Amino acid sequence: MSEQQQQLEEENLKLRKVVGRLKHLTNQYRSAEVIQNALFRISELAAEVRDMDSFYRSVHEIIGKLMFAKNFYICLHDSQQEVVNFVYFVDEVDQDTIFEQLPVETLSSGLTGYILRTGRSLLCPPEVFGKLIEDGEVKEMGAAPVDWLGVPLKSQDTVIGVMVVQSYNDECRYSEKDEDLLTFVSQHVVNALERLKQQELMQNEIEHQTAELRHANESLMKEITEREKAEQQTAVLFAISELTNTSDNMTTFYKSLHKEIGTLIHADNFYVALLSPDKKHLHFPYHVDETGAKAERRRVSRGLTEYVFRKREAVFINARHRQQLIEDGEVTPGTGGGELAKQWLGSPLMLNGEVFGVIAVQTYDNEFLYKADDLELLNFVSQHVAVAIDRKRSADEIQRVNQFLEKKVTERTEELVSEIERRKKIEARLFHDAHHDSLTGLPNRALFTERLQQALAHKRRHVEHHFAVLFLDLDRFKNINDTLGHSAGDEFLLDVSKRITDCVRDNDMVARLGGDEFVVLLDTMSSIEDAKEIAKRMIKSLSDPFNLNGQEHYSGASVGIALCRDDKDTVERLLRDADAAMYQAKTQGRGRYVLFDEQMHQSLVDSVRRETALRHAKIEEDFDIEYEDIVDFRSNERVGVEMHLRWNDERQALSSDEFLPLAEKTGQIIKLDRYVLKRCCERIAKERHNRLPRLHVNLSARHLIKTGYVNQLIETVERYKIAPEAIAFEFSETALTQNDRRSLASLRRLAEKGFTLVIDDFGRGAGPLQYLYNYPFSILKLDQNYVSRLKSNERARAMLKHVVTLCDELGISLYAAGIDTQEEFSHIQDLGVYAGQGKFVEQYEHALTQSNSESAG
């Protein structure tokens, strides 16, 4: 070989090496491109496929382009249920075996379970498989492959499944390169799976929300339909009511009635049946039937119409029910030979508890079938139809009987129209009535409380906002109401409400809580002086005379003022404090106002404390009896001794006037009264051989309410074997109720037993003379406040002169309480009262006793 040929051969050799390297690089490039395209395609699958099965098939196809994957499966681990789901499985040997779900425990000994446990990929040719079996890592499961390759599917270091390819052919084997490739592809499969899962979750959520929206929409549509149905029913009932006024005669009335009922229920076949006055015949003033059947007047028999008369309720009858009624003898088969209805609904027409007719609808085919709601609706409508028919028949009968009554019928029709209009306004009036006083038209407690809450809410937002509550109580209202009657009392309250309203500003609110109690909300005050000024104005206005029954009468008012303290105030506190201030004003002499202050607050606290202490007091240990003589000024003798109860409280000794009202309020008064009566009986029994004056015991009017209480009083006295004449029972005039039959019966029984009855505190309230005429009182005791007014009040003196004369005529003894001064002592005797008790009487009695002792000496 020449040198030139040798050189050419070397160059060809180099060229072949270069071409080989180029082919190798080209194959690598093509392989990389195939892998890149496969991974890109897997990523696209998450966005393209509609279901997971399509996704798994597509993954299988893609992997099949990268390696031998004729036998391929994917399984996913469900950690909650501890099962493995074979979501995709293709195998040429085990093709008849369908794996869907296997327990983790079952798979744990296989190659799949090995990867799930270890979380590592496994290239498992026969020698590796044998070694794993020998080491006890796995067991044989299914047909043994020639070569097996599995990789874990991991999400954030957690094995969620396994992807496997296997070969049963010696010519198709796997290498570490295939293992790396399948492992690389597995992560992209996991990413795609997670995206698909997220899409699936999002789709499920969208479907869930769509279902909820659909359900809400259906509920809303159902509510709208029900409301429209209710409105339609109301309109029909109103139209039926109007028919009595708008129909020219009964024929047009029934046609219009049929039309209105047809808007609510299928009524192509409709009739009205009425019972004759003698209840022996049925006639059909209106009958419409699509078969052309006619309804003639007939005797009452045992048809479906008569069945409703007997049942006195609406009935729903189909063919089966009709047959059963026929077999039971309730209904006889029809003799007309006409077509029988598939369904029949009938409802009675009732007035004043009597059935006078029936309305019925029926259907002959399956196109219009009735429901239970239709029967209920027909029954509901029938009640209004009965009233409408009765009205229309009455109107027509009057018109036929006598044309002279046409004017009366017209007037009645106008009254009915007015009644309908009145009913239209009832709903609006109901709200007004619920928030306003029926007599005066002023706001009531509910509306006043609501407005007061608004003022408090405004105060919380605007601390500079000031307002106050005024509580008014009228003087002598009970006197006016009892002496002049309720009509005059109402007229008086109307005048009072007008006067109070005239005294306040436009933005203030006046309300009546009940009886003679009024409250005022003074809104947007500049200072407390505004409230005082308005209180003065109201007191002055209410002190002017009232013209009632042609005569002048005087009242007055006591006003309590409570100022809103801060934004934490409450409605209850303001009303309570204003009420307490009002009672303080009454105590100080009426006709004045009092501003609630901290001292009153402390008084309320003390009252609560005192009430608690009274409930826990021990009668035998904590109470004493004091005695006060009743002296006859002419003979200077004691004619009686009044027993007063004194309470030795922890802090001080309290007289009966200081705690008996509280005992009355809490119900303790009955027990205390019985204790005083017991002490009274003990003293009389102890000194029964001495000549004692009559002992006076004050009793609550509660003893007169129950017969058992009266029996206990009588039994206590009889137990000590004491003559009832030795005891006088005193009852306060202010606690007795006029014309209270039970109290009157109890008093008469005590009088019949021999007890002396005294009407106490006469003149404190209205001082009604009916007590002297109608009640068995034998002694009248003047109230000490009434006695103190005698020196300055001409009216009081004039009234007392009449009372003295009346008592003389009726044989009633008269004495005065609370005679504390020489002047009162003189006034009492000048006016004809010659017996009494009080501080001055005690001094007078003591002076007489001392004088008699000196004379005897």
Buried (B, 14 or more C-beta within 10 A) or exposed (E): EEEEEEEEEEEEEEEEEEEEEEEEEEEEEEEEEEBEEBBEBBEEBBEEBEEBEEBBBBBBEBBBEBBBBBBBBBBBBEEEEEBBBBBBBBBEEBEEEEBEEBEBEEBBBBBBBBBBBEEEBBBBBEEBBEEBEEEEBBEEEEEEBBBBBBBBBBBEEEBBBBBBBBBBEEEBBBEEEBBEBBBBBBBBBBBBBBBBEEEEEEEEEEEEEEEEEEEEEEEEEEEEEEEEEEEEBEEBBBBBBBBBBEBEEBEEBBBBBBBBBBEBBBBBBBBBBBBEEEEEEBBBBBBBBEEEBEBEEEEBEBBBBBBBBEEEEBBBBBEEBBEEBBEEEBBEEBEEEEEEBBBBBBBBBBEEEEBBBBBBBBBBEEEBEBEEEBBEBBBBBBBBBBBBBBBBBEBBEBEEEEEEEEEEBEEBBEEBEEEEEEEEEEEEEEEEEEBBBEEBEBBBBEBBBEBBEEBBEBBEEEEEBBBBBBBBBBBBBBBBBBBBEEEBBEBBBBBBBBBBBEBBEEEBBBBBBEEBBBBBBBBEBEEBEBBBEBBBBBBBBBEEEBEBEEEEBEBBBBBBBBBBEEBEBEBEBBBBBBBBBBBBBBEEEBBBBBBBBEEBBEBEEEEEEBBEBBEEBEBEEBBEBEEBBBBBBEEEBBBBBBBBBBBEBEEEEBEBEBBBEBBBEEEBBBEBBBBBBBBBBEBBEEEEEEEBBBBBBBBBBBBBBEEEBBEBBBEBBEEBEBEBEBBBBBBBBBBBEBEBEEBBEBBEBBBEBEBBBBBBBBBBBBBBBEBBEEBEBBBBBBBBEBBBBBEEEEEBBEBBEEBBEBBEEEEBBBBBBBBBBEEBBEBBBEBBBBBBBBEBBBEBBEEEEEEEEEEEE
